[in-house]
Amino acid sequence: MTEAQKFLKKAYTLKGGAHTKSFYKDWAASYEQEIKDNGYATPYRCAAALAACQTDKSVAVLDLGCGTGLSGEALKAAGFATLDGTDFSQEMLTYAQGKQGLYRSLKLGNLDNPLPAEPGVYGAAAAVGVFSPGHATAEMIGKVMDLLTAGGCFVFSLNDNALKDPSYETEIAGLQSQGLAEEAFREYGDHLPKIGMKCIVCVLRRV
């Protein structure tokens, strides 16, 4: 088993909190190359979905769990010029900071308060590979939607592990039934094809 496979396997057994933060500190140096080697498709799938639903590319986009900046690179390539990133791992953010001109700002998030922004500030948001057991909980979907302006879109992924947890789909359905959001896009496809993992890419639009 390669070191990459060891990290990927462990990533889906995290218990959250300090355990998750410590894990990504250790993984930061090799993270980007390892997931690329495993065919990481989700950043560009998410960016394309957001671009299809969010026609105004001039809006500020909050890139949650931006990590080393792979999601930001995909969003920039899709035409979004103003990106703010946040992540709870300073080690990951250090790599994102090295990508000059990619982000307007980068903020270190707090595990207890991972959304360092005021409601209504952003026209769009992305959470690529963020929602999964041991990572971000389902309730965060609604909290992100609260940050958006009316009509703003939030793109996120739910991998096969997340899809085993009904709370994510329950949260999505609840936001729609309350008239707070509408689902603008949904597609099941590749996430990390080299390890046989897929994900749903979903876009919710704030009503």
FENQUI-V855161 format. One record per helix or strand of 3 or more residues. SS is the DSSP state (helix for helix, strand for strand). FROM is the first residue (numbers start at 0). TO is the last residue. If there is no record, write none. Layout:
SS | FROM | TO
SS | FROM | TO
This chain:
helix | 2 | 10
helix | 17 | 36
helix | 41 | 52
strand | 59 | 63
helix | 69 | 76
strand | 81 | 86
helix | 89 | 96
strand | 104 | 107
strand | 121 | 130
helix | 138 | 146
strand | 147 | 158
helix | 159 | 162
helix | 165 | 176
strand | 180 | 191
helix | 192 | 194
strand | 196 | 205
